[in-house]
Amino acid sequence: MAGFWRFGLDLVVAAKFRDDCANPVIRVTFGYLIVESLGEGVMAKSSTNELSRSLRPRHMFMITIGGIIGAGLFVGSSAAIAAAGPAIVLTYILTGTLLLFVMRMLGEMAVANPGTKSFTEFVRLGLGNWAGFSVGWLYWFFWVVVIPIEVIAAVNILQELGFTMPGWQMGTLLMVAMTLVNLTSARSFGEFEFWFSSIKVGAIVAFILVAAAYVGSFHGEGSQGLANLTAHGGFAPNGALVIVAAVTTVIFSMMGTEIVTIAAAESTEPAKSVARMTSSIVGRILLFYVGSLIMIVAIVPWNTIVPGQSPFTAALDAMGVPLATTIMNFVILTAVLSCLNSCYYICSRVLFVLAEKGDAPNWLIKLNPRRVPSRSVILGSVAGLFGVVAQTISPNGVFAFLVNASGALILLIYLTMAVAQIRLRQQALRENRDTPLKMWFFPWLSYLTAAAITGVLLAMALTPSLQSQFWSSMMSVAVALAIYAWIAARRARSSAQQPA
């Protein structure tokens, strides 16, 4: 018996049912969602806990880019521009350079330890089990909190585009769709991310080309050339200090590139994927962030940018592009769905690795016939659903606390990564082991990176608007360490009670 349902323009759901079927397997490709129920013998179950290697180089390339481009660029950059003026481009260059160093350190550890399935495990190698447990769970918590944030953002955009379905229904459908995509296979995740990222990249490249033509006076009248870069109080109207201080805001919009070190475990060329990522990230940052922001502040006076509203929309309106708001809403929706897709993937793989190491329930290790940690995917989906419920019931209470409690975690995780890289590299030097991909100017640049991250954390602690995030995040770290200490004590007692 078979039934077919068609949604929208190109979403097809085909379901086949067989009497001897026990385990559903979902196959998803871009544009088509096919749900099949396969019985024993149709697909042999994996006898190991090895993840698939179905991600192709093109997937890895776009996953890397997709990790950088998000709503933080399309919308969040407005607050940064309003704070620093045209000089915000220098802030993005500083932040991009810092993240380049972090990614290079991760690349070195990934290439030196090709069997590691999650970058959070590098801290276990360098600092011990306590670090692997704490960083793994904190990273999982960080992305679980991002799930409801992205769902809410997507619902708001869909409502602006004219969808009248109740918000909770749209949010539920989005979460179910992303859960199904990630339950299918790593390949389906890669396909969706490839197309999502392609749309984002295409939109940015088109924006830069159109904006450059406008600024160069090749497009109609009204262009001020580059005059807006200095016409309203100078290039740095609020002073040079703001350029550095704005890093605390900008850095969060550029997070996520580290996902490629997680996805590399399921790629056909893990070492090459990581090496390629670390060597090309600078060009992407300069093109997508710096290039687009230079065009924005050249077209639109910086003091007219409204925080919270897309500066890309403002620039398109200034150039007279029709339907600018609708176009940008579509692009931002793509960026949000891309991030949501990645959230589910990251949460499931990190949880799977924690379970392998004995830091999460063993039943989370089980893979479905497509070698996907399905139980980890579902647990992340449920946790994200609780976040959506918390936002609906208590947006200024429970949900606000969860957001604050995850605010500084990614920086703390990056700091532990830097320390782990220093220790692992020093160990390799003592043992005369070659490091195929090296962090530049070791150890001084590694020390500088760790010091810079520490400086950003201290700036958060001293900035009134960011203090709640810093201290709430420190509470999260304390809870994770306390749980590890309790589990370690239980394990020690259990070992002591076993007969010799």
Secondary structure, DSSP 4 states (H G I P E B T S, - for coil): -EEEEEETTTEEEEEE--TTEEEEEEEEETTEEEEEEEETTTSPPPSS-PPP--B-HHHHHHHHHHHH-SHIIIIIHHHHHHHHGGGHHHHHHHHHHHHHHHHHHHHHHHHH-TT-SSGGGHHHHHH-HHHHHHHHHHHHHHHHHHHHHHHHHHHHHHHHTT--S-HHHHHHHHHHHHHHHHHH-HHHHHHHHHHHHHHHHHHHHHHHHHHHHHHTT-SSS---TTGGGTTTT-SSTT-HHHHHHTHHHHGGGG--TTHHHHHGGGBS-HHHHHHHHHHHHHHHIIIIIIIHHHHHHHHS-GGGPPTTS-HHHHHHHHTT-TTHHHHHHHHHHHHHHHHHHHHHHHHHHHHHHHHHTTSS-GGGG---TTS--HHHHHHHHHHHHHHHHHHHH-TTTHHHHHHHHHTTHHHHHHHHHHHHHHHHHHHHHHTT---SS--TTTTHHHHHHHHHHHHHHHHHHHSHHHHHHHHHHHHHHHHHHHHHHHHHHHHHHHHHHS--
